[in-house]
Amino acid sequence: MNTKNLCELTDEELIIEKKNLKKSKIINAFLIGFLASIIAIGIVSSIYGKNYSVIIPLLFPVYFIYRIVSNSNKNKKLETILKERNI
């Protein structure tokens, strides 16, 4: 998003931000699914392989999922402004 205050944006600029928001939601959903599958495959392989040292590197995808989810919560302000203006 721009560094400008969202309330000061015109309708055209908000439409552009809405398109960017839609793209970022799709990309975030894909990344969360990809990282969750890495976690699932790692857990299954560590259980069947009896190698529990693999579980520690699986914390990285968990951290990245947390960051993606926390960044997506920041977009709620943009969504509320879009609803207020009926865009």
C-alpha positions in Angstrom: 0.0 0.0 0.0 1.0 3.6 -0.4 2.4 5.6 2.4 -0.5 8.0 2.0 -3.3 7.9 4.5 -6.0 5.6 3.1 -8.8 8.1 4.0 -7.1 10.7 1.7 -7.1 8.4 -1.4 -9.5 9.1 -4.3 -11.9 6.4 -5.5 -9.6 5.6 -8.5 -6.7 5.1 -6.2 -8.8 2.9 -3.9 -9.8 0.7 -6.9 -6.1 0.2 -7.7 -5.4 -0.7 -4.1 -8.4 -3.1 -4.2 -6.9 -4.9 -7.2 -3.6 -5.1 -5.4 -5.3 -6.4 -2.3 -7.0 -9.2 -4.3 -3.7 -10.3 -5.9 -2.0 -10.3 -2.5 -4.8 -12.4 -1.0 -4.4 -15.0 -3.7 -0.6 -15.1 -3.4 -0.9 -15.3 0.4 -3.3 -18.2 0.2 -1.0 -20.1 -2.1 2.0 -19.5 0.1 0.2 -20.6 3.2 -0.9 -23.8 1.5 2.6 -24.4 0.2 4.2 -23.9 3.6 1.5 -26.0 5.4 2.2 -28.8 3.0 5.9 -28.6 3.7 5.1 -28.8 7.4 2.8 -31.8 6.9 5.3 -33.7 4.7 8.1 -33.0 7.2 6.1 -34.3 10.1 5.0 -37.4 8.3 8.6 -38.1 7.1 9.9 -37.6 10.6 7.4 -40.0 12.1 8.0 -42.7 9.5 11.7 -42.2 9.4 12.1 -42.0 13.2 14.3 -38.9 12.7 12.9 -36.3 15.0 15.7 -33.8 14.3 13.8 -32.8 11.1 11.1 -31.1 13.2 13.3 -28.2 14.3 13.7 -26.8 10.7 10.0 -27.0 10.3 9.7 -24.0 12.6 10.7 -21.7 9.7 7.6 -22.4 7.7 5.5 -21.9 10.9 7.2 -18.5 11.4 6.5 -17.5 7.8 2.9 -18.5 8.0 2.6 -16.4 11.1 4.1 -13.4 9.3 1.8 -13.7 6.3 -1.3 -14.0 8.6 -0.3 -11.0 10.7 0.4 -8.9 7.6 -3.0 -9.8 6.1 -4.7 -8.4 9.3 -3.3 -5.0 8.4 -5.4 -5.0 5.2 -8.6 -4.9 7.1 -8.5 -1.1 7.4 -8.4 -0.9 3.6 -11.4 -3.3 3.4 -13.4 -1.2 5.8 -12.8 2.0 3.8 -13.8 0.2 0.6 -17.1 -0.9 2.3 -17.7 2.6 3.6 -17.4 4.1 0.1 -19.3 1.2 -1.5 -16.4 0.4 -3.9 
